[in-house]
């Protein structure tokens, strides 16, 4: 992926992680029934995607990450 796609995906993952975190932190409304969307696991998944994309962005900027075997 090039820089533009990575930045767009990074922003989308950050936004979705924040949104899912906000929705998961709201108190349950028992009148409406159970929540059908598992917001907390989605927040963790989007936060993980954010971290992976952040490492990819750092690699695109020229910093070498990861373990190299000599």
Number of C-alpha atoms within 10 A of each C-alpha: 9 9 12 9 10 16 16 11 16 22 14 15 21 19 15 18 24 15 16 22 19 13 16 18 11 8 7 12 9 8 6 7 8 9 11 6 11 11 18 16 14 17 22 14 15 23 21 15 18 21 14 12 18 16 16 19 18 12 13 14 10 8 11 11 10 8 6 6 4 3
